[in-house]
Amino acid sequence: MYPDDDRDPRERGLVTTIPTDPPMLNWLYADKDALFVTHGNRTQSIAHVVGPWDWTDDEQGVTLEGWEGFVAVELDEAEAVDGLRWQLYYDRWDDSLGKGKAVGGRRVLPVSLERRVLPEELRKQEEEEAERKMQVKSTGDLKTKLDLKDPKEHRPWK
C-alpha cells in the first residue's frame, strides 16, 4: 500500500527497484498535471496519481485507476534521453491526451503494459539482493570512535 494516511481508502502503489545507496523505495506515478509516468520517492510522488495499480483480470496487463489507459508519446530528437524518443503517459480521460493537444500535437500511440513473471530462480535472487540492500550496517565502515566517559565526570548541567 502507498504510505499516505490521508488517502482513504488507501491505494495500492507500485514500487520500482531499490537503489543501493541510500536504500529507499521509489514509487511509480503519473504526474497530476501532465500525466507522464515517472518514478520518485514518497516526497516526490505524494501529490500525484500514485494508484491504485493492479493487474487485468487475466493477470497479464497492468492497470492504473482500474483500466489500461497508457499511451506512448513521441519526443523530439532534442528531448530524447539516451536515444529513446518515446515517453509513457497515462491517458486518464481516454481521449489520446486531448487528441494530442495536451502534448503539443505530438504523435500518441496506445500501449499496453504487460506483466512478465520472472523465473523462480531469478525471482529469489532478486529478492535476496533487495533484502541485502535493505540491511542496516551494524559493523564496519565506522569512521568515528565512540569514547564514553564516566557519566559522573561529564555532567554539563551541574
PyRosetta script that sets phi, psi and omega in degrees:
from pyrosetta import init, pose_from_sequence

init()
pose = pose_from_sequence("MYPDDDRDPRERGLVTTIPTDPPMLNWLYADKDALFVTHGNRTQSIAHVVGPWDWTDDEQGVTLEGWEGFVAVELDEAEAVDGLRWQLYYDRWDDSLGKGKAVGGRRVLPVSLERRVLPEELRKQEEEEAERKMQVKSTGDLKTKLDLKDPKEHRPWK")
pose.set_psi(1, 145.1)
pose.set_omega(1, 178.1)
pose.set_phi(2, -70.0)
pose.set_psi(2, 131.7)
pose.set_omega(2, -173.9)
pose.set_phi(3, -79.5)
pose.set_psi(3, 77.5)
pose.set_omega(3, 177.9)
pose.set_phi(4, -143.9)
pose.set_psi(4, 104.9)
pose.set_omega(4, -177.4)
pose.set_phi(5, -66.1)
pose.set_psi(5, -17.5)
pose.set_omega(5, -179.4)
pose.set_phi(6, -81.2)
pose.set_psi(6, -11.1)
pose.set_omega(6, 178.8)
pose.set_phi(7, -90.0)
pose.set_psi(7, 122.0)
pose.set_omega(7, -179.9)
pose.set_phi(8, -136.1)
pose.set_psi(8, 113.7)
pose.set_omega(8, 4.8)
pose.set_phi(9, -76.1)
pose.set_psi(9, 160.1)
pose.set_omega(9, 178.7)
pose.set_phi(10, -63.9)
pose.set_psi(10, 146.3)
pose.set_omega(10, -175.8)
pose.set_phi(11, -103.8)
pose.set_psi(11, 148.4)
pose.set_omega(11, 177.0)
pose.set_phi(12, -81.8)
pose.set_psi(12, 110.0)
pose.set_omega(12, 178.3)
pose.set_phi(13, -88.4)
pose.set_psi(13, 171.1)
pose.set_omega(13, 179.2)
pose.set_phi(14, -128.2)
pose.set_psi(14, 118.1)
pose.set_omega(14, -177.1)
pose.set_phi(15, -92.3)
pose.set_psi(15, 154.0)
pose.set_omega(15, 175.5)
pose.set_phi(16, -102.5)
pose.set_psi(16, -173.6)
pose.set_omega(16, 179.4)
pose.set_phi(17, -63.0)
pose.set_psi(17, 157.2)
pose.set_omega(17, -176.6)
pose.set_phi(18, -98.2)
pose.set_psi(18, 124.5)
pose.set_omega(18, 176.6)
pose.set_phi(19, -66.0)
pose.set_psi(19, 154.3)
pose.set_omega(19, -178.7)
pose.set_phi(20, -72.2)
pose.set_psi(20, -42.8)
pose.set_omega(20, -173.6)
pose.set_phi(21, -140.5)
pose.set_psi(21, 108.8)
pose.set_omega(21, -3.0)
pose.set_phi(22, -83.4)
pose.set_psi(22, 152.9)
pose.set_omega(22, 178.8)
pose.set_phi(23, -74.3)
pose.set_psi(23, 112.2)
pose.set_omega(23, 179.1)
pose.set_phi(24, -150.0)
pose.set_psi(24, 153.3)
pose.set_omega(24, 179.6)
pose.set_phi(25, -78.8)
pose.set_psi(25, 141.1)
pose.set_omega(25, 169.1)
pose.set_phi(26, -113.2)
pose.set_psi(26, 140.5)
pose.set_omega(26, -178.0)
pose.set_phi(27, -110.7)
pose.set_psi(27, 139.2)
pose.set_omega(27, 171.5)
pose.set_phi(28, -77.8)
pose.set_psi(28, 140.5)
pose.set_omega(28, 177.7)
pose.set_phi(29, -157.3)
pose.set_psi(29, 160.7)
pose.set_omega(29, 173.8)
pose.set_phi(30, -102.8)
pose.set_psi(30, 130.0)
pose.set_omega(30, 177.7)
pose.set_phi(31, -57.4)
pose.set_psi(31, 130.7)
pose.set_omega(31, -173.6)
pose.set_phi(32, -64.8)
pose.set_psi(32, -24.1)
pose.set_omega(32, -178.3)
pose.set_phi(33, -99.9)
pose.set_psi(33, -55.3)
pose.set_omega(33, -175.2)
pose.set_phi(34, -87.5)
pose.set_psi(34, -19.7)
pose.set_omega(34, 177.3)
pose.set_phi(35, 69.6)
pose.set_psi(35, 13.8)
pose.set_omega(35, 172.4)
pose.set_phi(36, -73.4)
pose.set_psi(36, 148.3)
pose.set_omega(36, -179.2)
pose.set_phi(37, -92.5)
pose.set_psi(37, 132.5)
pose.set_omega(37, -178.5)
pose.set_phi(38, -149.0)
pose.set_psi(38, -169.1)
pose.set_omega(38, 178.9)
pose.set_phi(39, -140.8)
pose.set_psi(39, 156.7)
pose.set_omega(39, 177.8)
pose.set_phi(40, -176.5)
pose.set_psi(40, 173.7)
pose.set_omega(40, 179.6)
pose.set_phi(41, -73.9)
pose.set_psi(41, -177.5)
pose.set_omega(41, -176.6)
pose.set_phi(42, -59.9)
pose.set_psi(42, -43.6)
pose.set_omega(42, -179.7)
pose.set_phi(43, -60.2)
pose.set_psi(43, -41.3)
pose.set_omega(43, -179.2)
pose.set_phi(44, -73.3)
pose.set_psi(44, -30.0)
pose.set_omega(44, -171.6)
pose.set_phi(45, -97.7)
pose.set_psi(45, -19.7)
pose.set_omega(45, -167.1)
pose.set_phi(46, -58.5)
pose.set_psi(46, -31.8)
pose.set_omega(46, -177.3)
pose.set_phi(47, -86.1)
pose.set_psi(47, 2.8)
pose.set_omega(47, -172.3)
pose.set_phi(48, -113.1)
pose.set_psi(48, -171.7)
pose.set_omega(48, 179.7)
pose.set_phi(49, -83.8)
pose.set_psi(49, 100.2)
pose.set_omega(49, -174.6)
pose.set_phi(50, -101.8)
pose.set_psi(50, -3.1)
pose.set_omega(50, -179.5)
pose.set_phi(51, 163.2)
pose.set_psi(51, -174.4)
pose.set_omega(51, 5.7)
pose.set_phi(52, -82.1)
pose.set_psi(52, 137.7)
pose.set_omega(52, 173.0)
pose.set_phi(53, -92.6)
pose.set_psi(53, 148.1)
pose.set_omega(53, 179.8)
pose.set_phi(54, -161.1)
pose.set_psi(54, -176.7)
pose.set_omega(54, 174.7)
pose.set_phi(55, -103.1)
pose.set_psi(55, 159.4)
pose.set_omega(55, 170.4)
pose.set_phi(56, -70.5)
pose.set_psi(56, 170.2)
pose.set_omega(56, -178.6)
pose.set_phi(57, -56.9)
pose.set_psi(57, -34.6)
pose.set_omega(57, 179.2)
pose.set_phi(58, -85.2)
pose.set_psi(58, 4.5)
pose.set_omega(58, 179.0)
pose.set_phi(59, 59.2)
pose.set_psi(59, 27.7)
pose.set_omega(59, 178.7)
pose.set_phi(60, -105.1)
pose.set_psi(60, -39.3)
pose.set_omega(60, -176.7)
pose.set_phi(61, -100.2)
pose.set_psi(61, 161.4)
pose.set_omega(61, 178.5)
pose.set_phi(62, -103.0)
pose.set_psi(62, 137.1)
pose.set_omega(62, 178.4)
pose.set_phi(63, -121.5)
pose.set_psi(63, 155.2)
pose.set_omega(63, 172.2)
pose.set_phi(64, -130.4)
pose.set_psi(64, 131.0)
pose.set_omega(64, -176.5)
pose.set_phi(65, 53.3)
pose.set_psi(65, 33.9)
pose.set_omega(65, 172.5)
pose.set_phi(66, 90.1)
pose.set_psi(66, 2.6)
pose.set_omega(66, 179.0)
pose.set_phi(67, -152.1)
pose.set_psi(67, 163.1)
pose.set_omega(67, -178.2)
pose.set_phi(68, -88.1)
pose.set_psi(68, 68.7)
pose.set_omega(68, -174.0)
pose.set_phi(69, -99.6)
pose.set_psi(69, 59.7)
pose.set_omega(69, -177.4)
pose.set_phi(70, -113.8)
pose.set_psi(70, 145.5)
pose.set_omega(70, 176.1)
pose.set_phi(71, -136.7)
pose.set_psi(71, 157.1)
pose.set_omega(71, 173.3)
pose.set_phi(72, -107.8)
pose.set_psi(72, 135.4)
pose.set_omega(72, 180.0)
pose.set_phi(73, -113.1)
pose.set_psi(73, 129.0)
pose.set_omega(73, 179.7)
pose.set_phi(74, -76.4)
pose.set_psi(74, 130.5)
pose.set_omega(74, 179.8)
pose.set_phi(75, -95.8)
pose.set_psi(75, 157.2)
pose.set_omega(75, 172.0)
pose.set_phi(76, -70.0)
pose.set_psi(76, 158.4)
pose.set_omega(76, 179.2)
pose.set_phi(77, -55.8)
pose.set_psi(77, -37.8)
pose.set_omega(77, -178.6)
pose.set_phi(78, -66.3)
pose.set_psi(78, -25.0)
pose.set_omega(78, -179.3)
pose.set_phi(79, -91.3)
pose.set_psi(79, -10.4)
pose.set_omega(79, -176.9)
pose.set_phi(80, -61.5)
pose.set_psi(80, 140.6)
pose.set_omega(80, 177.9)
pose.set_phi(81, -113.1)
pose.set_psi(81, 121.0)
pose.set_omega(81, -178.1)
pose.set_phi(82, 53.5)
pose.set_psi(82, 36.7)
pose.set_omega(82, 178.1)
pose.set_phi(83, 81.1)
pose.set_psi(83, -2.5)
pose.set_omega(83, -179.3)
pose.set_phi(84, -86.2)
pose.set_psi(84, 125.4)
pose.set_omega(84, -173.7)
pose.set_phi(85, -111.0)
pose.set_psi(85, 15.2)
pose.set_omega(85, 179.0)
pose.set_phi(86, -127.2)
pose.set_psi(86, 141.9)
pose.set_omega(86, 178.0)
pose.set_phi(87, -126.8)
pose.set_psi(87, 140.1)
pose.set_omega(87, -179.0)
pose.set_phi(88, -82.3)
pose.set_psi(88, 133.1)
pose.set_omega(88, 177.2)
pose.set_phi(89, -127.2)
pose.set_psi(89, 157.6)
pose.set_omega(89, 173.4)
pose.set_phi(90, -101.8)
pose.set_psi(90, 115.2)
pose.set_omega(90, -179.0)
pose.set_phi(91, -86.4)
pose.set_psi(91, 71.0)
pose.set_omega(91, -170.1)
pose.set_phi(92, -54.5)
pose.set_psi(92, -35.8)
pose.set_omega(92, -175.7)
pose.set_phi(93, -105.1)
pose.set_psi(93, 13.2)
pose.set_omega(93, 175.2)
pose.set_phi(94, 51.6)
pose.set_psi(94, 46.1)
pose.set_omega(94, 179.6)
pose.set_phi(95, -130.5)
pose.set_psi(95, 25.8)
pose.set_omega(95, -177.8)
pose.set_phi(96, 52.5)
pose.set_psi(96, 44.7)
pose.set_omega(96, -179.7)
pose.set_phi(97, 55.5)
pose.set_psi(97, 51.5)
pose.set_omega(97, 179.9)
pose.set_phi(98, 66.9)
pose.set_psi(98, 38.1)
pose.set_omega(98, -176.5)
pose.set_phi(99, 54.8)
pose.set_psi(99, 37.1)
pose.set_omega(99, 177.4)
pose.set_phi(100, 90.7)
pose.set_psi(100, -11.9)
pose.set_omega(100, -178.0)
pose.set_phi(101, -63.7)
pose.set_psi(101, -34.6)
pose.set_omega(101, -178.7)
pose.set_phi(102, -68.7)
pose.set_psi(102, -14.9)
pose.set_omega(102, -179.7)
pose.set_phi(103, -123.5)
pose.set_psi(103, 32.6)
pose.set_omega(103, 174.8)
pose.set_phi(104, 66.9)
pose.set_psi(104, 30.6)
pose.set_omega(104, 177.6)
pose.set_phi(105, 76.7)
pose.set_psi(105, 9.9)
pose.set_omega(105, 179.0)
pose.set_phi(106, -68.5)
pose.set_psi(106, 161.6)
pose.set_omega(106, 179.3)
pose.set_phi(107, -68.5)
pose.set_psi(107, 132.6)
pose.set_omega(107, -178.9)
pose.set_phi(108, -123.3)
pose.set_psi(108, 124.7)
pose.set_omega(108, 179.7)
pose.set_phi(109, -122.4)
pose.set_psi(109, 135.0)
pose.set_omega(109, 176.2)
pose.set_phi(110, -67.9)
pose.set_psi(110, 141.0)
pose.set_omega(110, 178.0)
pose.set_phi(111, -135.7)
pose.set_psi(111, 161.3)
pose.set_omega(111, 176.6)
pose.set_phi(112, -122.5)
pose.set_psi(112, 133.5)
pose.set_omega(112, 175.5)
pose.set_phi(113, -93.3)
pose.set_psi(113, 117.9)
pose.set_omega(113, -175.2)
pose.set_phi(114, -103.9)
pose.set_psi(114, 138.6)
pose.set_omega(114, 178.0)
pose.set_phi(115, -76.3)
pose.set_psi(115, 135.5)
pose.set_omega(115, 176.3)
pose.set_phi(116, -123.1)
pose.set_psi(116, 114.1)
pose.set_omega(116, -179.4)
pose.set_phi(117, -83.6)
pose.set_psi(117, 127.0)
pose.set_omega(117, 179.8)
pose.set_phi(118, -74.7)
pose.set_psi(118, 146.9)
pose.set_omega(118, 172.8)
pose.set_phi(119, -58.2)
pose.set_psi(119, 148.4)
pose.set_omega(119, -174.9)
pose.set_phi(120, -51.1)
pose.set_psi(120, -45.2)
pose.set_omega(120, -177.9)
pose.set_phi(121, -62.6)
pose.set_psi(121, -44.8)
pose.set_omega(121, 179.7)
pose.set_phi(122, -68.6)
pose.set_psi(122, -37.9)
pose.set_omega(122, 178.0)
pose.set_phi(123, -61.4)
pose.set_psi(123, -45.8)
pose.set_omega(123, 178.7)
pose.set_phi(124, -62.6)
pose.set_psi(124, -41.3)
pose.set_omega(124, 179.2)
pose.set_phi(125, -61.5)
pose.set_psi(125, -44.3)
pose.set_omega(125, 179.3)
pose.set_phi(126, -68.2)
pose.set_psi(126, -36.3)
pose.set_omega(126, 176.5)
pose.set_phi(127, -64.1)
pose.set_psi(127, -41.9)
pose.set_omega(127, 178.2)
pose.set_phi(128, -64.2)
pose.set_psi(128, -40.5)
pose.set_omega(128, 178.4)
pose.set_phi(129, -64.2)
pose.set_psi(129, -42.9)
pose.set_omega(129, 178.5)
pose.set_phi(130, -64.4)
pose.set_psi(130, -41.0)
pose.set_omega(130, 178.3)
pose.set_phi(131, -63.0)
pose.set_psi(131, -41.9)
pose.set_omega(131, 179.1)
pose.set_phi(132, -62.1)
pose.set_psi(132, -39.4)
pose.set_omega(132, 179.4)
pose.set_phi(133, -65.2)
pose.set_psi(133, -30.2)
pose.set_omega(133, -176.9)
pose.set_phi(134, -84.7)
pose.set_psi(134, -10.3)
pose.set_omega(134, -179.5)
pose.set_phi(135, -68.6)
pose.set_psi(135, 137.8)
pose.set_omega(135, 177.4)
pose.set_phi(136, -88.7)
pose.set_psi(136, 130.9)
pose.set_omega(136, 178.8)
pose.set_phi(137, -70.5)
pose.set_psi(137, 126.3)
pose.set_omega(137, 179.5)
pose.set_phi(138, -107.1)
pose.set_psi(138, -16.4)
pose.set_omega(138, 177.4)
pose.set_phi(139, -140.7)
pose.set_psi(139, 166.3)
pose.set_omega(139, 178.7)
pose.set_phi(140, 75.3)
pose.set_psi(140, 159.8)
pose.set_omega(140, 178.1)
pose.set_phi(141, 58.6)
pose.set_psi(141, 13.6)
pose.set_omega(141, 178.6)
pose.set_phi(142, -86.8)
pose.set_psi(142, 121.7)
pose.set_omega(142, -174.7)
pose.set_phi(143, -99.0)
pose.set_psi(143, -15.8)
pose.set_omega(143, -178.2)
pose.set_phi(144, -107.2)
pose.set_psi(144, 143.4)
pose.set_omega(144, 179.5)
pose.set_phi(145, -94.8)
pose.set_psi(145, 130.8)
pose.set_omega(145, 177.7)
pose.set_phi(146, -91.3)
pose.set_psi(146, 118.5)
pose.set_omega(146, -177.8)
pose.set_phi(147, -114.8)
pose.set_psi(147, 100.4)
pose.set_omega(147, -179.5)
pose.set_phi(148, -90.2)
pose.set_psi(148, 117.8)
pose.set_omega(148, 177.4)
pose.set_phi(149, -89.6)
pose.set_psi(149, 166.0)
pose.set_omega(149, 176.2)
pose.set_phi(150, -60.2)
pose.set_psi(150, 122.7)
pose.set_omega(150, -176.6)
pose.set_phi(151, -59.0)
pose.set_psi(151, -23.6)
pose.set_omega(151, 179.1)
pose.set_phi(152, -71.0)
pose.set_psi(152, -28.4)
pose.set_omega(152, -178.4)
pose.set_phi(153, -79.1)
pose.set_psi(153, -29.1)
pose.set_omega(153, -172.9)
pose.set_phi(154, -115.1)
pose.set_psi(154, 91.1)
pose.set_omega(154, 178.1)
pose.set_phi(155, -132.5)
pose.set_psi(155, 86.8)
pose.set_omega(155, -176.2)
pose.set_phi(156, -64.5)
pose.set_psi(156, -19.5)
pose.set_omega(156, -178.0)
pose.set_phi(157, -81.2)
pose.set_psi(157, -7.4)
pose.set_omega(157, 179.4)
pose.set_phi(158, -96.8)
pose.dump_pdb("model.pdb")
